[in-house]
Every structure is written in C-alpha cells, then in structure tokens.
Amino acid sequence: AVSTEARALTEERNMLRNEVQLGRSASDFEQQGLRGAMDSLQQERMDALGKLQSMRQDYANLDSQVNQSNTDNHALMAQLKFLTQQLQARQNTESAVTPSSILKNNPQQSVHTMMP
C-alpha cells in the first residue's frame, strides 16, 4: 500500500513538474511574443516619426513658398498701382490737349487757323 501511494505521489510530482515546465515554456513563448510585438510597435513608431519629420519639412517648404508668393504678389500689386497711376496721368494729359485747351493756352490762335 505504501509503494502504491509512493508511486501515486511520484506520478503526481512528475505531472506537476511537467505542468510547471509547460507553464515556463508558455511564459517564455508569451514573453517572446510580447518582445516581438514591442519590437514591431517600436518599428512602427520609428516609421511614423520619420513620416512626421518628412511632413514637417514639406510644410516648412510650402510655408516658405507661400511667403515668397505673398512677397511677390505685394511687389506686383505695388507695380500695378504705379503703372495705373502713370496711365491715369497720361490719359488726363491727353484729354487736356483739345482744340479748346489749345485756344485757352494760345488765345491769339483761332479755330480757323488750326483747321486745314
């Protein structure tokens, strides 16, 4: 009876050792899986940071282009205003030179002498 009980205890002890060993293997497997997942997440994070840095650089380039365009537009608007003022002055000068304005400036000249 003692040997049967000893055999049963030995079998139980062996089963417990196997369960502990399986538990360790499962734990190791889980840790490896977690390490792999962490490595994968770390790589995704690094990729995302690289993309973010690239997007920041693209934004800075676009911002610079917009600022240059705004500067160019201001210069063009100033040039357009200047040219418009010159054109208006020229039109005012040309409309001021009429037969009646010539007579006002030269009263001795008559309309008859101006016409062929």
C-alpha positions in Angstrom: 0.0 0.0 0.0 2.9 2.3 0.7 4.5 1.6 -2.6 1.2 2.3 -4.4 0.9 5.5 -2.5 4.5 6.4 -3.2 4.0 5.6 -6.9 0.9 7.8 -7.0 2.8 10.7 -5.3 5.7 10.3 -7.7 3.3 10.4 -10.7 1.7 13.5 -9.2 5.0 15.1 -8.7 6.1 14.3 -12.3 2.8 15.7 -13.6 3.3 18.9 -11.5 6.9 19.2 -12.9 5.5 18.8 -16.4 2.9 21.4 -15.8 5.5 23.8 -14.3 7.7 23.1 -17.3 4.8 23.7 -19.7 4.0 26.9 -17.8 7.6 28.1 -18.2 7.5 27.3 -21.9 4.2 29.1 -22.3 5.6 32.0 -20.3 8.7 32.1 -22.4 6.6 31.9 -25.6 4.4 34.7 -24.4 7.5 36.8 -23.5 8.9 36.2 -26.9 5.6 37.2 -28.5 5.5 40.3 -26.4 9.0 41.2 -27.3 8.2 40.7 -30.9 5.1 42.8 -30.6 7.1 45.5 -28.8 9.8 45.5 -31.5 7.1 45.7 -34.1 5.4 48.6 -32.3 8.8 50.3 -31.9 9.4 50.0 -35.6 6.0 51.4 -36.4 6.7 54.3 -34.1 10.0 55.0 -35.7 8.4 54.8 -39.2 5.6 57.2 -38.0 8.2 59.6 -36.6 10.1 59.6 -39.9 6.9 60.3 -41.8 6.1 63.1 -39.3 9.5 64.7 -39.8 9.1 64.4 -43.6 5.7 66.1 -43.3 7.1 68.9 -41.2 9.8 69.5 -43.8 7.2 69.5 -46.5 5.1 72.0 -44.5 8.1 74.2 -43.9 8.9 74.2 -47.7 5.3 75.0 -48.6 5.2 77.8 -45.9 8.3 79.3 -47.4 6.8 79.1 -50.9 3.6 80.8 -49.7 5.6 83.6 -48.0 7.6 84.1 -51.2 4.4 84.2 -53.3 2.9 86.7 -50.9 6.0 88.9 -51.2 5.9 88.6 -55.0 2.2 89.5 -55.0 2.8 92.6 -52.9 5.5 93.7 -55.3 3.3 93.1 -58.3 0.4 95.0 -56.7 2.7 97.9 -56.0 3.9 97.8 -59.6 0.4 97.6 -60.9 -0.7 100.6 -58.8 2.3 102.6 -60.0 1.5 101.7 -63.7 -2.2 102.5 -63.2 -1.3 105.9 -61.8 1.1 106.6 -64.7 -1.6 105.5 -67.2 -4.2 107.7 -65.5 -1.8 110.7 -65.6 -1.2 110.1 -69.3 -4.9 109.9 -70.0 -5.5 113.1 -68.1 -2.7 114.8 -70.0 -4.0 113.6 -73.4 -7.6 114.6 -72.6 -6.4 118.0 -71.6 -4.9 118.7 -75.1 -8.0 119.6 -77.1 -8.7 122.4 -79.5 -10.4 124.4 -76.8 -7.5 123.8 -74.4 -5.1 125.0 -77.1 -7.1 128.2 -77.6 -7.1 128.8 -73.8 -3.3 128.4 -73.8 -2.8 130.4 -77.1 -5.6 133.0 -77.4 -4.1 134.6 -80.5 -4.5 131.4 -82.5 -8.1 131.0 -83.9 -10.0 127.9 -84.6 -9.8 128.7 -88.3 -6.1 128.7 -88.4 -6.0 125.4 -86.7 -8.2 123.7 -89.3 -6.8 122.9 -92.7 
